[in-house]
Amino acid sequence: MPDYLMNRPFIALVGALVSFLAPSSWSDQDNPELDDLFFRLHETASVYEAQAISREIWKHWYQNDNPDIEVLMEQGEVSMRRTEYADAVQIYTQVIEMDPGFAEGWNRRATVYYLMGEYQLSTSDVDETLLREPRHYGALSGQGMIYLQLENHERALEYFERALDVNPHMSNVRDSIRLLEKMRDAEVI
């Protein structure tokens, strides 16, 4: 065996490169069960079944095989519920730094930014979420809400329609679409 292969710095460098180039941890949008869940969500006519399927999808999105991320996600939820938004942003930033491929880390931080009224930061994080999971109907409808707040009704309508295309059982999104379409037809927007 060549001497350089036995060199500790060389071994450390190879280990660092392997971990950097290796795919991120098994998480959320990578789960192969999601394709079937989305198919079933789109096909069902039952509101109750749609709610059960949606819960399963969210459960997959929220999962990450890194136990440290699981703990941070829980802490972030607690901070959000307590309206400790700055703490929640820091926690979700840690999640993103630990696993930038984890869509739900981006989505949760986008939600906190929205609650803080930081709409530009929120929309940026929603974009990151959608890069990782284009079917994230929560992020799509959230982006619609952001554009409503920014009074960009056409963009809001676009994102609400995209969310409804993915999950046709979102009655609140359907109601928002109807309202925006009426406003457009009355030339209010």
C-alpha positions in Angstrom: 0.0 0.0 0.0 1.5 3.4 -0.9 2.7 5.5 2.1 0.4 8.4 1.3 -2.6 6.2 1.8 -1.5 5.6 5.4 -1.0 9.4 6.1 -3.5 10.6 8.7 -4.1 14.0 7.1 -4.8 12.3 3.8 -7.3 9.9 5.4 -9.0 12.9 7.2 -9.2 14.8 3.9 -10.8 11.8 2.1 -13.3 11.3 5.0 -14.2 15.0 4.8 -14.7 14.9 1.1 -16.8 11.8 1.3 -19.1 13.3 3.9 -19.3 16.5 1.9 -20.1 14.8 -1.4 -22.4 12.2 0.1 -26.1 12.8 -0.3 -27.7 14.5 2.7 -29.4 12.5 5.4 -32.6 10.6 4.6 -35.3 13.1 5.1 -38.7 14.4 4.2 -39.1 14.8 0.5 -36.8 11.8 -0.3 -39.2 9.2 1.0 -40.5 7.0 -1.9 -43.9 6.6 -0.1 -44.7 10.3 -0.9 -45.4 9.6 -4.6 -48.1 7.1 -3.6 -49.5 9.5 -1.0 -49.7 12.4 -3.5 -51.4 10.1 -6.0 -54.0 9.0 -3.4 -54.5 12.6 -2.2 -55.3 13.7 -5.7 -57.6 10.7 -6.4 -59.7 10.6 -3.3 -63.1 12.3 -3.0 -63.3 11.7 0.7 -62.5 14.7 2.9 -61.7 12.4 5.8 -59.3 10.3 3.7 -57.7 13.4 2.3 -57.1 14.7 5.8 -55.5 11.4 6.8 -53.3 11.3 3.7 -52.3 15.0 4.3 -51.2 14.1 7.9 -49.1 11.3 6.5 -47.4 13.6 4.0 -46.7 16.2 6.7 -45.3 13.4 8.9 -42.8 12.4 6.1 -41.9 16.1 5.4 -41.1 16.6 9.1 -38.9 13.5 9.5 -35.2 13.5 9.4 -32.9 10.7 10.4 -30.6 13.0 12.2 -31.7 12.9 15.9 -30.2 16.3 16.5 -32.4 17.8 13.8 -35.4 16.1 15.2 -34.8 17.7 18.6 -34.2 21.1 17.0 -37.4 20.9 15.0 -39.3 20.2 18.3 -37.6 23.1 20.0 -38.5 25.4 17.0 -42.1 24.4 17.3 -42.1 25.2 21.0 -40.5 28.6 20.3 -43.1 29.4 17.6 -46.0 28.4 19.9 -44.6 30.7 22.5 -44.2 33.5 19.9 -40.4 33.5 20.6 -39.8 34.2 17.0 -36.2 35.2 17.2 -35.3 32.0 19.0 -37.3 30.0 16.4 -35.4 31.6 13.5 -32.1 30.7 15.2 -33.2 27.2 15.7 -34.4 26.6 12.2 -31.3 28.3 10.9 -29.3 25.6 12.7 -31.4 23.0 11.1 -30.8 24.4 7.7 -27.0 24.6 8.3 -27.0 21.0 9.5 -29.0 19.7 6.5 -29.5 22.3 3.7 -31.4 19.7 1.7 -34.1 19.3 4.4 -37.1 21.2 2.9 -39.1 21.4 6.1 -36.3 23.3 7.9 -36.6 26.0 5.2 -40.4 25.9 5.3 -40.6 26.3 9.1 -38.2 29.3 9.0 -40.3 30.8 6.2 -43.3 30.5 8.5 -41.6 32.2 11.4 -40.5 35.0 9.1 -44.0 35.4 7.8 -45.3 35.6 11.4 -42.7 38.3 12.1 -43.8 40.3 9.0 -40.5 39.7 7.3 -42.1 38.9 4.0 -39.1 39.1 1.7 -37.1 36.7 4.0 -40.1 34.5 4.1 -40.6 34.3 0.3 -36.9 33.6 -0.1 -37.2 30.6 2.3 -40.3 29.4 0.5 -38.4 29.4 -2.7 -35.7 27.2 -1.1 -38.4 24.9 0.2 -39.9 24.5 -3.3 -36.5 23.8 -4.8 -36.3 20.8 -2.6 -40.0 19.7 -2.6 -42.0 21.3 -5.5 -45.1 19.6 -4.2 -45.0 21.3 -0.8 -48.6 22.6 -0.9 -48.1 24.2 2.5 -45.2 26.3 1.1 -47.2 27.1 -2.1 -50.2 28.3 -0.1 -47.8 30.2 2.3 -46.3 32.0 -0.7 -49.8 32.9 -1.8 -50.4 34.4 1.7 -47.2 36.4 1.5 -48.2 37.8 -1.9 -51.6 38.7 -0.4 -49.8 40.7 2.4 -47.7 42.4 -0.3 -50.9 43.2 -2.2 -49.7 41.3 -5.3 -53.0 39.6 -5.9 -52.1 38.1 -9.3 -49.0 36.3 -7.8 -51.1 35.2 -4.8 -53.7 33.7 -7.1 -50.9 31.9 -9.0 -49.5 30.3 -5.9 -52.9 29.4 -4.5 -53.8 27.7 -7.8 -50.5 25.8 -7.7 -51.2 24.6 -4.2 -54.7 23.5 -5.1 -53.2 21.6 -8.1 -51.1 19.6 -5.7 -53.7 19.2 -3.0 -57.3 19.7 -4.3 -58.7 19.4 -0.7 -57.6 22.8 0.6 -60.9 24.5 1.2 -59.3 27.7 2.6 -57.1 28.0 -0.5 -60.1 27.3 -2.8 -62.0 30.2 -0.9 -59.0 32.5 -1.4 -59.0 31.7 -5.1 -62.7 32.4 -5.5 -62.3 35.8 -3.7 -59.3 36.8 -5.8 -61.0 35.8 -9.0 -64.1 37.9 -8.1 -61.8 40.8 -7.3 -60.1 40.3 -10.7 -63.4 40.1 -12.5 -64.6 43.2 -10.8 -61.3 44.8 -11.8 -60.4 45.5 -8.2 -57.0 43.9 -8.7 
